Amino acid sequence: MAMLDAVTLIALILAVARVTRLIVDDKIGLPFRQWVLRKSGEDGWFFYLVSCPWCMGVWVAAAMTTTTYLWHSSIWATVLTLFAVAQVASTILTMTPTIVVKKDE
């Protein structure tokens, strides 16, 4: 099995982090998490899976790493790059202090 080149590996790591957060934490993933909650209940293993970043991260990594090995295409490279850039941007934004604009009274 061939090793991934460094750039692809870094993009894959960042993309996995972003997709995992998208599923587990982000508001856009809330309807999916609520659907899983209704289907499996609060104590269900599937709800635990989609609400645990460590658990979901393993499965996202497995799926995305397998796809990266099997599907060498510019489309997949673009998808990885998109999520990797989004992860870096969100990390920068969470580390940057928010600017508050006050109205003159």
C-alpha positions as CSV (number, residue, x, y, z in Angstrom):
1,M,0.0,0.0,0.0
2,A,1.5,3.3,-1.0
3,M,1.9,6.1,1.6
4,L,0.1,9.3,1.2
5,D,2.2,12.3,0.3
6,A,2.6,14.9,3.0
7,V,0.3,17.5,1.5
8,T,-2.5,15.0,1.0
9,L,-2.1,13.6,4.5
10,I,-2.3,17.1,6.0
11,A,-5.3,18.0,3.9
12,L,-6.9,14.7,5.0
13,I,-6.3,15.3,8.7
14,L,-7.8,18.8,8.5
15,A,-10.7,17.6,6.4
16,V,-11.5,14.8,8.8
17,A,-11.5,17.3,11.7
18,R,-13.9,19.6,9.9
19,V,-16.3,16.9,8.8
20,T,-16.3,15.4,12.3
21,R,-17.1,18.8,13.8
22,L,-19.8,19.4,11.1
23,I,-21.6,16.2,12.2
24,V,-21.0,16.4,16.0
25,D,-21.1,20.1,16.9
26,D,-22.2,22.4,14.2
27,K,-25.8,23.8,13.9
28,I,-26.1,22.5,10.4
29,G,-25.8,18.9,11.7
30,L,-28.4,19.4,14.4
31,P,-31.4,18.0,12.3
32,F,-29.4,14.8,11.7
33,R,-28.5,14.5,15.4
34,Q,-32.1,15.1,16.4
35,W,-33.3,12.5,13.9
36,V,-30.8,10.0,15.4
37,L,-32.0,10.9,18.9
38,R,-35.6,10.2,18.0
39,K,-34.7,6.9,16.4
40,S,-32.2,5.5,18.9
41,G,-33.0,7.4,22.1
42,E,-30.7,9.3,24.4
43,D,-29.0,6.1,25.6
44,G,-28.7,4.6,22.1
45,W,-25.3,3.7,20.8
46,F,-25.9,5.5,17.5
47,F,-26.8,8.8,19.2
48,Y,-23.7,8.4,21.3
49,L,-21.7,7.9,18.1
50,V,-23.0,11.1,16.4
51,S,-22.6,13.2,19.6
52,C,-19.0,12.0,20.5
53,P,-16.2,13.7,18.5
54,W,-13.7,11.0,19.4
55,C,-16.1,8.2,18.2
56,M,-17.3,9.9,15.1
57,G,-13.8,11.0,14.2
58,V,-12.6,7.4,13.9
59,W,-15.4,6.6,11.5
60,V,-15.0,9.8,9.5
61,A,-11.3,9.1,9.3
62,A,-11.9,5.5,8.2
63,A,-14.3,6.6,5.4
64,M,-12.2,9.5,4.2
65,T,-8.9,7.7,4.3
66,T,-10.3,4.8,2.4
67,T,-11.8,7.1,-0.2
68,T,-8.5,8.9,-0.5
69,Y,-6.6,5.6,-1.2
70,L,-9.2,4.3,-3.6
71,W,-10.3,7.4,-5.5
72,H,-7.5,9.4,-6.9
73,S,-9.3,12.2,-8.7
74,S,-9.2,15.9,-8.9
75,I,-12.8,16.0,-7.6
76,W,-11.8,14.2,-4.3
77,A,-8.7,16.4,-4.0
78,T,-11.0,19.4,-4.3
79,V,-13.3,18.1,-1.6
80,L,-10.4,17.4,0.8
81,T,-9.0,20.9,0.1
82,L,-12.4,22.5,0.7
83,F,-12.8,20.9,4.1
84,A,-9.1,21.4,5.0
85,V,-9.3,25.1,4.3
86,A,-12.6,25.4,6.2
87,Q,-11.0,23.8,9.2
88,V,-8.0,26.1,9.2
89,A,-10.2,29.1,8.7
90,S,-12.5,28.1,11.6
91,T,-9.5,27.4,13.8
92,I,-8.1,30.9,13.1
93,L,-11.5,32.5,13.7
94,T,-12.0,30.8,17.0
95,M,-8.5,32.0,18.1
96,T,-9.1,35.5,17.0
97,P,-10.7,38.0,19.4
98,T,-14.1,39.2,18.3
99,I,-14.3,42.9,17.4
100,V,-17.3,44.5,19.1
101,V,-18.6,47.7,17.5
102,K,-20.3,50.0,20.0
103,K,-22.9,52.6,18.9
104,D,-22.4,56.2,19.9
105,E,-25.1,57.2,22.3
